[in-house]
């Protein structure tokens, strides 16, 4: 495969830009705002609509979703009934009700890392094996680096909290926070 030199240059510049963002340190004031958001997001994860949706998904993944893998997920459009179902279900509506201009994305996953609800279609079907899911499944909060998110295209910091049922982690809630909106 021969790539045009401009294509190679654009790819190199994009990689350097993204690497620079990921190495970006946050001011203490911005980190304090993120810490406050994490506390707020933990209340979202306790919303009965979210807890019940994760509990139900853990008990029985719908047949059309059980057949999904990453390749099949990528082929689904945002208007596919499966995808729309994640935004229209009660947990998706609970996320939508809490969205502000600070939020770039939000998604709930079950214990296996499969999607339960979201604000908009995620890049990945499952986040199992990634810290953003595995750390909350261990009962802890997680914060990622500054990044440009693939699905939203915005510079953000992702944070994740466990969805708890009786004090036990049963899923995760990941929320992207706009770095621009967080900055003083």
Backbone as JSON, one array per atom type, in Angstrom:
{
  "sequence": "XXXXXXXXXXXXXXXXXXXXXXXXXXXXXXXXXXXXXXXXXXXXXXXXXXXXXXXXXXXXXXXXXXXXXXXXXXXXXXXXXXXXXXXXXXXXXXXXXXXXXXXXXXXXXXXXXXXXXXXXXXXXXXXXXXXXXXXXXXXXXXXXXXXXXXXXXXXXXXXXXXXXXXXXXXXXXXXXXXXXXXXX",
  "N": [[0.85, -1.17, 0.0], [0.75, 2.08, -1.01], [1.15, 5.2, 0.34], [0.25, 8.59, 0.03], [2.62, 11.24, 0.37], [1.61, 13.53, 1.72], [-0.5, 12.46, 3.14], [0.85, 10.77, 4.89], [2.3, 12.71, 6.32], [0.19, 14.16, 7.5], [-0.9, 12.16, 9.13], [1.25, 11.71, 10.86], [1.46, 14.22, 12.12], [-1.06, 14.33, 13.39], [-0.79, 12.18, 15.16], [1.33, 13.13, 16.76], [0.12, 15.41, 17.87], [-2.0, 14.25, 19.33], [-0.5, 12.65, 21.11], [0.79, 14.68, 22.49], [-1.39, 15.87, 23.79], [-2.17, 13.79, 25.47], [-0.09, 13.71, 27.21], [-0.49, 15.9, 28.67], [-0.68, 17.79, 31.62], [-2.96, 18.42, 34.22], [-4.21, 21.37, 35.74], [-4.29, 22.15, 39.26], [-6.68, 23.31, 39.98], [-8.38, 22.52, 37.89], [-8.26, 19.75, 38.25], [-9.5, 19.59, 40.73], [-12.09, 20.3, 40.01], [-12.72, 18.11, 38.41], [-12.64, 16.09, 40.34], [-14.86, 16.85, 41.86], [-16.83, 16.43, 39.94], [-16.63, 13.65, 39.66], [-17.66, 12.8, 42.12], [-20.31, 13.65, 41.75], [-21.03, 12.12, 39.51], [-20.96, 9.59, 40.58], [-23.35, 9.62, 41.97], [-25.09, 9.48, 39.84], [-24.63, 6.88, 38.99], [-25.9, 5.52, 40.97], [-28.54, 5.86, 40.45], [-31.77, 4.55, 40.39], [-32.85, 3.67, 37.9], [-30.58, 3.18, 36.36], [-29.17, 1.29, 37.93], [-31.04, -0.82, 37.97], [-31.24, -1.39, 35.24], [-28.65, -2.33, 34.65], [-28.52, -4.52, 36.38], [-30.57, -6.13, 35.27], [-29.51, -6.54, 32.69], [-27.19, -7.95, 33.29], [-28.36, -10.28, 34.19], [-29.65, -11.28, 31.93], [-28.68, -10.99, 28.77], [-30.02, -9.36, 26.01], [-31.0, -11.21, 23.08], [-30.32, -10.17, 20.47], [-28.23, -8.49, 21.17], [-26.42, -10.21, 22.38], [-25.25, -11.47, 20.27], [-23.47, -9.66, 19.27], [-20.2, -8.44, 18.46], [-17.04, -6.71, 18.39], [-16.54, -6.13, 15.65], [-19.08, -6.45, 14.44], [-20.45, -4.51, 15.87], [-19.25, -2.12, 14.97], [-20.32, -1.99, 12.43], [-22.94, -1.25, 12.78], [-25.24, 1.41, 12.41], [-25.98, 4.72, 13.7], [-28.7, 4.95, 13.63], [-29.68, 2.43, 13.76], [-31.96, 0.09, 15.16], [-31.04, -1.38, 17.4], [-28.9, 0.18, 18.38], [-30.23, 2.62, 18.83], [-31.91, 1.78, 20.85], [-30.3, 1.77, 23.13], [-30.1, 4.44, 23.8], [-32.68, 5.16, 24.23], [-33.73, 3.61, 26.26], [-34.7, 3.3, 29.8], [-32.35, 3.73, 31.39], [-30.66, 5.04, 29.58], [-32.18, 7.33, 29.18], [-32.03, 8.37, 31.76], [-29.33, 9.09, 31.84], [-29.35, 11.05, 29.82], [-30.98, 12.99, 30.99], [-29.29, 14.07, 32.85], [-27.23, 15.22, 31.48], [-24.96, 17.8, 30.72], [-23.37, 20.72, 29.25], [-20.76, 20.22, 29.85], [-20.37, 17.53, 29.67], [-19.09, 15.17, 27.47], [-19.54, 12.6, 26.65], [-21.26, 9.64, 27.74], [-21.59, 6.44, 29.12], [-22.98, 3.31, 30.09], [-22.0, 0.18, 31.28], [-22.43, -3.39, 31.53], [-21.55, -6.09, 33.83], [-19.91, -7.7, 32.24], [-18.82, -5.9, 30.53], [-20.31, -5.13, 28.36], [-22.41, -2.86, 26.56], [-25.06, -1.09, 28.14], [-26.48, 1.27, 28.26], [-26.32, 4.55, 26.78], [-25.32, 7.96, 25.87], [-24.67, 8.53, 23.24], [-23.69, 6.54, 20.39], [-21.02, 4.41, 21.11], [-17.5, 3.94, 20.44], [-16.51, 1.41, 20.96], [-17.88, -1.84, 21.53], [-17.53, -3.43, 23.8], [-15.84, -2.78, 26.85], [-14.45, -4.38, 28.49], [-11.53, -5.58, 30.07], [-10.2, -3.24, 29.88], [-8.92, -0.46, 31.73], [-10.9, 1.53, 32.27], [-13.22, 0.13, 32.64], [-12.55, -2.16, 34.14], [-11.35, -1.21, 36.56], [-13.51, 0.21, 37.93], [-15.09, -2.1, 38.26], [-13.74, -3.32, 40.24], [-14.54, -1.88, 42.32], [-13.58, 0.73, 42.55], [-12.88, 4.2, 41.66], [-11.93, 5.6, 38.48], [-9.68, 7.49, 36.49], [-8.86, 8.73, 33.38], [-6.28, 9.79, 30.99], [-5.85, 13.11, 29.51], [-7.36, 13.31, 26.4], [-8.19, 13.01, 22.87], [-11.28, 12.11, 22.09], [-12.38, 9.3, 20.24], [-15.08, 8.78, 19.5], [-16.54, 11.12, 20.15], [-14.92, 13.2, 19.27], [-13.88, 15.25, 20.75], [-11.67, 17.05, 23.0], [-11.0, 15.56, 25.97], [-11.39, 14.28, 29.36], [-11.78, 11.13, 30.58], [-13.75, 9.66, 33.11], [-14.55, 7.09, 35.45], [-16.91, 5.22, 37.31], [-18.04, 2.76, 39.68], [-21.08, 0.91, 39.16], [-23.19, 0.16, 41.64], [-24.73, -2.49, 43.47], [-26.28, -3.2, 46.29], [-23.86, -2.56, 47.49], [-22.0, -3.96, 46.02], [-19.99, -4.07, 43.1], [-21.56, -4.05, 39.95], [-21.44, -3.19, 37.41], [-20.25, -0.58, 35.2], [-19.93, 2.98, 34.94], [-19.02, 5.26, 32.63], [-17.87, 8.49, 31.99], [-17.24, 11.18, 29.85], [-15.49, 14.18, 30.21], [-15.41, 17.5, 29.2], [-12.41, 19.05, 28.54], [-11.99, 21.7, 27.85], [-14.28, 22.96, 28.89], [-13.84, 22.48, 31.58], [-11.59, 23.91, 32.24], [-10.26, 26.79, 33.89]],
  "CA": [[0.0, 0.0, 0.0], [1.51, 3.32, -1.1], [0.42, 6.36, 0.84], [0.72, 9.89, -0.43], [3.42, 11.9, 1.41], [0.77, 14.42, 2.55], [-1.27, 11.59, 4.05], [1.8, 10.35, 5.93], [2.58, 13.88, 7.15], [-1.01, 14.44, 8.3], [-1.0, 11.12, 10.16], [2.31, 11.96, 11.84], [1.09, 15.4, 12.9], [-2.18, 13.96, 14.26], [-0.26, 11.34, 16.24], [2.1, 13.98, 17.65], [-0.84, 16.25, 18.58], [-2.68, 13.41, 20.31], [0.47, 12.28, 22.13], [0.99, 15.87, 23.31], [-2.55, 16.03, 24.66], [-2.2, 12.74, 26.49], [0.93, 14.0, 28.19], [-0.88, 17.15, 29.3], [-1.03, 17.72, 33.02], [-4.09, 19.28, 34.56], [-3.98, 22.27, 36.87], [-4.94, 21.67, 40.49], [-8.07, 23.79, 39.96], [-9.12, 21.65, 36.97], [-8.39, 18.44, 38.9], [-10.51, 19.72, 41.79], [-13.38, 20.25, 39.33], [-12.93, 16.71, 38.02], [-12.96, 15.35, 41.57], [-16.25, 17.17, 42.17], [-17.67, 15.74, 38.95], [-16.63, 12.22, 39.99], [-18.64, 12.62, 43.2], [-21.64, 13.8, 41.15], [-21.25, 10.99, 38.62], [-21.26, 8.44, 41.45], [-24.79, 9.65, 42.26], [-25.76, 8.99, 38.64], [-24.49, 5.41, 38.98], [-26.82, 4.99, 41.97], [-29.9, 6.09, 39.99], [-32.45, 3.26, 40.29], [-33.01, 3.25, 36.5], [-29.3, 2.65, 35.91], [-28.89, 0.06, 38.67], [-31.96, -1.87, 37.52], [-30.88, -1.76, 33.86], [-27.43, -3.15, 34.71], [-28.91, -5.78, 37.02], [-31.33, -6.91, 34.29], [-28.61, -6.91, 31.6], [-26.33, -9.01, 33.81], [-29.16, -11.51, 34.32], [-30.01, -11.81, 30.61], [-28.35, -10.1, 27.66], [-30.95, -9.6, 24.91], [-30.46, -12.06, 22.02], [-29.68, -9.39, 19.41], [-26.99, -7.95, 21.7], [-25.51, -11.32, 22.68], [-24.58, -11.83, 19.02], [-22.56, -8.6, 18.86], [-18.79, -8.35, 18.81], [-16.55, -5.4, 17.98], [-16.72, -5.94, 14.2], [-20.51, -6.25, 14.17], [-20.8, -3.23, 16.47], [-18.81, -1.04, 14.08], [-21.18, -1.94, 11.24], [-24.25, -0.68, 13.12], [-25.33, 2.86, 12.3], [-26.62, 5.35, 14.85], [-30.15, 4.81, 13.53], [-30.06, 1.03, 13.92], [-32.81, -0.07, 16.34], [-30.25, -1.83, 18.57], [-28.18, 1.35, 18.88], [-31.22, 3.57, 19.37], [-32.44, 1.22, 22.1], [-29.44, 2.13, 24.25], [-30.34, 5.83, 24.18], [-34.09, 5.32, 24.53], [-34.15, 2.85, 27.43], [-34.74, 4.15, 31.0], [-31.01, 4.14, 31.82], [-30.23, 6.05, 28.61], [-32.92, 8.55, 29.48], [-31.47, 8.91, 33.01], [-28.1, 9.78, 31.45], [-29.73, 12.25, 29.06], [-31.54, 13.98, 31.92], [-28.21, 14.67, 33.64], [-26.2, 15.75, 30.59], [-24.72, 19.24, 30.63], [-22.39, 21.0, 28.2], [-19.48, 19.7, 30.33], [-20.33, 16.09, 29.37], [-18.87, 14.86, 26.06], [-20.1, 11.28, 26.41], [-21.54, 8.85, 28.94], [-22.1, 5.12, 28.81], [-23.08, 2.33, 31.17], [-21.7, -1.19, 30.85], [-22.74, -4.44, 32.5], [-20.37, -6.72, 34.43], [-19.06, -8.24, 31.17], [-18.3, -4.8, 29.73], [-21.22, -4.84, 27.26], [-23.19, -1.65, 26.75], [-26.42, -1.13, 28.68], [-27.08, 2.55, 27.9], [-25.36, 5.61, 26.49], [-25.84, 9.18, 25.26], [-24.5, 8.33, 21.8], [-22.99, 5.29, 20.08], [-19.62, 4.35, 21.51], [-16.59, 3.34, 19.48], [-16.35, 0.0, 21.29], [-19.02, -2.57, 22.08], [-17.17, -3.84, 25.15], [-14.64, -2.19, 27.43], [-13.84, -5.36, 29.39], [-10.09, -5.66, 29.86], [-9.65, -1.88, 29.88], [-9.06, 0.12, 33.08], [-12.12, 2.31, 32.45], [-14.26, -0.81, 33.1], [-12.04, -3.1, 35.15], [-11.13, -0.54, 37.85], [-14.79, 0.31, 38.63], [-15.57, -3.43, 38.64], [-13.04, -3.63, 41.49], [-15.12, -1.0, 43.34], [-12.84, 1.98, 42.64], [-13.05, 5.15, 40.57], [-10.82, 5.64, 37.53], [-9.57, 8.69, 35.68], [-7.92, 8.57, 32.27], [-5.51, 10.98, 30.6], [-6.45, 14.01, 28.54], [-7.33, 12.66, 25.08], [-9.23, 13.36, 21.91], [-12.11, 10.92, 22.03], [-12.73, 8.85, 18.89], [-16.5, 8.86, 19.19], [-17.06, 12.49, 20.24], [-14.02, 14.13, 18.6], [-13.57, 16.36, 21.65], [-10.63, 16.87, 23.99], [-11.72, 15.22, 27.19], [-10.87, 13.36, 30.36], [-12.82, 10.17, 30.97], [-13.76, 9.16, 34.48], [-15.46, 5.96, 35.56], [-17.3, 4.83, 38.66], [-18.81, 1.52, 39.68], [-22.52, 0.84, 39.41], [-23.24, -0.74, 42.79], [-25.99, -3.1, 43.89], [-26.0, -3.73, 47.62], [-22.45, -2.33, 47.79], [-21.16, -4.79, 45.15], [-19.95, -3.58, 41.71], [-22.25, -4.89, 38.96], [-21.22, -2.58, 36.12], [-19.48, 0.66, 35.25], [-20.44, 4.19, 34.28], [-17.91, 6.08, 32.13], [-18.31, 9.81, 31.54], [-16.22, 12.06, 29.32], [-15.63, 15.56, 30.64], [-14.74, 18.43, 28.3], [-11.28, 19.76, 29.14], [-12.23, 23.11, 27.6], [-15.3, 23.44, 29.84], [-13.31, 22.35, 32.92], [-10.49, 24.85, 32.46], [-10.69, 28.09, 34.44]],
  "C": [[0.89, 1.24, 0.0], [0.63, 4.47, -0.63], [1.07, 7.63, 0.33], [1.51, 10.55, 0.69], [2.61, 12.84, 2.29], [-0.05, 13.63, 3.55], [-0.38, 11.15, 5.21], [2.1, 11.51, 6.87], [1.39, 14.2, 8.05], [-1.15, 13.43, 9.42], [0.04, 11.34, 11.25], [1.98, 13.16, 12.73], [-0.07, 15.1, 13.85], [-1.69, 13.12, 15.43], [0.52, 12.18, 17.24], [1.18, 14.86, 18.49], [-1.53, 15.46, 19.69], [-1.73, 13.01, 21.44], [0.73, 13.47, 23.06], [-0.16, 16.1, 24.26], [-2.53, 15.03, 25.8], [-1.15, 12.96, 27.55], [0.61, 15.25, 29.0], [-1.23, 16.92, 30.76], [-2.13, 18.74, 33.3], [-3.72, 20.16, 35.74], [-4.71, 21.71, 38.1], [-6.4, 22.13, 40.53], [-8.92, 22.91, 39.05], [-9.31, 20.28, 37.6], [-9.43, 18.48, 40.01], [-11.92, 19.68, 41.18], [-13.72, 18.82, 38.9], [-13.32, 15.88, 39.23], [-14.41, 15.6, 41.99], [-17.21, 16.48, 41.21], [-17.74, 14.23, 39.23], [-17.63, 11.94, 41.11], [-20.07, 12.71, 42.67], [-21.98, 12.58, 40.29], [-21.54, 9.72, 39.41], [-22.74, 8.43, 41.83], [-25.59, 9.19, 41.05], [-25.78, 7.47, 38.64], [-25.44, 4.76, 39.98], [-28.29, 5.2, 41.58], [-30.58, 4.73, 39.82], [-32.63, 2.76, 38.85], [-31.72, 2.63, 35.97], [-28.98, 1.33, 36.61], [-29.77, -1.08, 38.17], [-31.61, -2.32, 36.1], [-29.64, -2.66, 33.84], [-27.75, -4.51, 35.32], [-29.62, -6.68, 36.01], [-30.43, -7.39, 33.15], [-27.66, -8.02, 32.04], [-27.08, -10.34, 33.88], [-29.45, -12.13, 32.96], [-29.74, -10.77, 29.54], [-29.34, -10.4, 26.53], [-30.27, -10.32, 23.74], [-29.72, -11.26, 20.96], [-28.36, -8.76, 19.86], [-25.96, -9.05, 21.98], [-24.72, -11.73, 21.44], [-23.53, -10.8, 18.59], [-21.12, -8.88, 19.3], [-18.31, -7.01, 18.25], [-16.79, -5.14, 16.49], [-18.19, -5.69, 13.85], [-20.98, -4.91, 14.71], [-20.44, -2.07, 15.55], [-19.7, -0.89, 12.86], [-22.55, -1.32, 11.51], [-24.2, 0.84, 13.0], [-26.04, 3.41, 13.54], [-28.14, 5.25, 14.8], [-30.62, 3.36, 13.61], [-30.9, 0.89, 15.19], [-32.06, -0.56, 17.59], [-29.56, -0.63, 19.2], [-29.15, 2.34, 19.52], [-31.8, 3.1, 20.7], [-31.62, 1.61, 23.32], [-29.63, 3.58, 24.69], [-31.78, 6.04, 24.66], [-34.55, 4.55, 25.77], [-34.11, 3.74, 28.68], [-33.36, 4.6, 31.49], [-30.44, 5.2, 30.87], [-30.91, 7.38, 28.85], [-32.43, 9.19, 30.78], [-30.16, 9.65, 32.72], [-28.41, 11.1, 30.75], [-30.24, 13.35, 29.98], [-30.45, 14.7, 32.71], [-27.13, 15.33, 32.79], [-26.18, 17.28, 30.64], [-23.71, 19.47, 29.51], [-20.97, 20.57, 28.6], [-19.28, 18.24, 29.9], [-20.17, 15.88, 27.86], [-19.46, 13.51, 25.69], [-20.4, 10.64, 27.76], [-22.08, 7.51, 28.49], [-22.01, 4.21, 30.02], [-22.81, 0.96, 30.58], [-22.09, -2.17, 31.95], [-21.44, -5.06, 33.02], [-19.4, -7.25, 33.39], [-18.46, -7.15, 30.29], [-19.18, -4.42, 28.55], [-22.07, -3.61, 27.58], [-24.61, -1.95, 27.25], [-27.17, 0.13, 28.25], [-25.97, 3.53, 27.57], [-26.07, 6.84, 25.94], [-25.75, 9.09, 23.74], [-23.61, 7.1, 21.59], [-21.51, 5.4, 20.41], [-18.79, 3.7, 20.41], [-16.5, 1.83, 19.7], [-17.62, -0.59, 21.88], [-18.74, -2.96, 23.53], [-15.89, -3.15, 25.59], [-14.01, -3.12, 28.46], [-12.36, -5.48, 29.04], [-9.41, -4.31, 29.8], [-9.87, -1.27, 31.26], [-10.36, 0.87, 33.31], [-13.3, 1.43, 32.87], [-13.76, -1.66, 34.27], [-11.82, -2.46, 36.52], [-12.46, -0.33, 38.59], [-15.36, -1.06, 39.05], [-14.86, -3.95, 39.88], [-13.51, -2.7, 42.61], [-14.43, 0.34, 43.5], [-13.2, 2.91, 41.49], [-11.79, 5.15, 39.72], [-10.86, 6.97, 36.8], [-8.5, 8.45, 34.62], [-7.16, 9.86, 31.99], [-6.35, 11.91, 29.73], [-6.28, 13.35, 27.17], [-8.34, 13.31, 24.16], [-10.02, 12.08, 21.72], [-12.5, 10.58, 20.6], [-14.2, 9.09, 18.56], [-17.05, 10.29, 19.24], [-16.2, 13.51, 19.5], [-13.59, 15.3, 19.47], [-12.42, 16.01, 22.58], [-11.32, 16.66, 25.33], [-10.85, 14.43, 28.16], [-12.02, 12.43, 30.67], [-12.63, 9.81, 32.43], [-14.76, 8.01, 34.53], [-15.68, 5.62, 37.02], [-18.04, 3.51, 38.58], [-20.31, 1.77, 39.8], [-22.65, -0.22, 40.49], [-24.66, -1.25, 43.03], [-25.72, -3.77, 45.22], [-24.53, -3.61, 47.99], [-21.48, -3.11, 46.91], [-21.18, -4.22, 43.73], [-20.63, -4.57, 40.76], [-22.06, -4.36, 37.54], [-20.4, -1.31, 36.29], [-20.21, 1.77, 34.51], [-19.22, 5.03, 33.92], [-18.49, 7.38, 31.6], [-17.1, 10.58, 31.04], [-16.52, 13.49, 29.72], [-14.81, 16.46, 29.71], [-13.64, 19.18, 29.02], [-11.47, 21.26, 28.99], [-13.21, 23.69, 28.62], [-14.81, 23.37, 31.29], [-12.29, 23.43, 33.26], [-11.01, 26.19, 32.96], [-10.7, 29.19, 33.42]]
}
